[in-house]
Amino acid sequence: LRLSDQGKNSLNQVFTNHLLHDIERVAIPKRWRYLSRFPTNQNGKTTKSILLGLFGCAKLKKRLPNIILYQSIGELSWNLTMEIPSDLDFFEGHFPGVPILPGMAIVFWVEYYARLLFQITGTFHLLRQLKFKKIIRPGQKIICSLMFEPKDSTVAFAFLSKHDAVTSGKIAFKPKA
């Protein structure tokens, strides 16, 4: 069975049927994620912390976007295709009836995914060249492009909608002393 021939739903059903032989139905995943490739650290290893970050945890669930695709673009670059859920904690009070994603959510996501994908351990130090060009609303699909520069521990980022640049900037990390 090939995903390109049968589609995602067929593959999901194959996995579900296979697991039903050994696992109770209640423990079978309701959603499946497909990656173009597993993210790795700078040594080419997929670590437990990277895998846990891929699937989030209960505390983070209401703060993170739904990642549709993790796509490695070379060793130090990633594109994350994301959908913005309407029930994110960030939307509470910002603004009732016309929710807009606050800029701090974008900075939070950049730091979170930069640490996850590039194994950055230093402390958040500086935010530079931050530009907000368009608003982000619930339900939008966005591509987040992250580029790591190990020499100066910076991550350049750009959020792009289907037609426009949404926001961009750089964050810098200070190595742990």
N, C-alpha and C positions, 0 to 999 in steps of 0.2 A: 504494500500500500504506500503510495507516494502522496505527500501532502499536496503537491501541485496538481495531481490528477484527481484526487477525491475530495479535497478541501479539508478544512480544519475540523468541521463537525464529524466527519467520518473517522478521522484520526483520533479525535476525542473519544468516540464510541469504542474504537479498538482498544484504547488504553483502559477505559472503564470496564469493558468486558473481561479483559485480562486480569484486572485487579479484583474483580468480583469473585474469582476463584479462591482468593486468600484473605480478603478483607471484607468486613461488613459494609453494606451500602452506605451507612451513615459516615464512614471514614473515607469514602471515595471523594476526591476533589470535585468541586462543582465548577471550577474554572481552571483552564490550562493555559500556561504561558509558553510561547515559543520564541526562542532567541535565535538570532542569526549566528551567534557564537557566545559561549560563556565568557563573562568578563574575567580578566586575570589581573594579577598584580604585576609589578615591574619585572618579576622573575618568571613570568609566564605561568604562574600557579593560580588555580581557582581555590581560594581559601574559604573556610567556614564563614568568616565574617562577611565576605563578599556575597556568598549564597544567602545568608540570613538577611542581608541588606536588600537583595533582590526581591525577597518576599515580604519584607517589612515586618513589623511587629504591631501588636494591638495599639500601643501608645502612638505610633507614627501613622497608623492607617488613616486617621482623619486630618493628617497634615501633608500627606504626599499625593502627587498626581497618580493616575493610573498609567503605568508605563506600558505602551503597546509594543515597542520595539527598542532593544538595546542594540546599537550598531557601532562596531569598532571601525574607526577611520584611521588606520595606522596605529602605531604603538602608544601615542600620547593624545589621541583625539577620540571622542565619542559623540554620537548623535543619539539622543533619546527622543523617541516619538511618544508624546504623552497626551492624555485626555484629562481635562480639568473637571473633577467631580463637583457637583453642585453642593455636596454636603461637607466640604472641607471646613475645618474650624476657622480658617482664615477669613471666610466670608461672613462670619457672625458680626453683625453691626457695621459691615463695610460694603455696601450700604443697603439697608432694608428696601426690598422691592426692586433694586437695581444693583445686584451684587457685582463688585469689581475686585479682582485679586490684588491685595496690597503688595507693594514693592518688597516688603520684608519677607513675604512668602517666596518670592523669586530668589532672593539672597539666601534664604534658608535652604531651598532646593539645590542651588549651585554648590553651597558648602557641603551639604549632605552627599550629593552624588559625586562630587570631586573627591571626597574622602573615601567613598566606597570604591570608585573605579580606579583611582590613582594611588590608593593606599597612603594618603597624606595623614600624618600624625601631628603635625605642628598646630599651633594655635592660630585662630583667625586673627589677622593683623590689620588689614587695610582693604578698603573698597575704593576702586578707582574707575574713572571714566564711565560712570553709571549714566545710562541714557534710557529714558522711558519714552517710547515713540507712540505706542498704542496701548489700549487697555486689554486685559485678559478677563474673559467672562466664563462662567460655568458652562461646561459642555464643549468648549473650544478644543480643537486639536492643535498642538504646538510642537515644534521641533526645538529641542534644547541642544545646542552644540557646545561642547566643552573641549578646550584645548589646554593641556598642561605644559608648563615650561619649568622643568625641574631645576634649571640653573638658578632661577630666582624665586622658586616656589610660588608661582602665580598660575591662576587658571583664568583664561579669557573665556567669556561665555556670550552666547547670542541666543535669543529666543525668537523664533520665526513662525509666523502663521502661514497659511496657504499662500497669501499674496504679499505680505509685508514683514519687515523687520519690526519686532515688538519691543525688545529691550536688549541692551548689551552692556558689557562692562568687564572688569577684572577684579578678582579677589586675590589677595596675597596672604600667605601663611608664614608665620615665624617658627623656625625650628624649635623643638622642645629643648630646653637648656639642660 
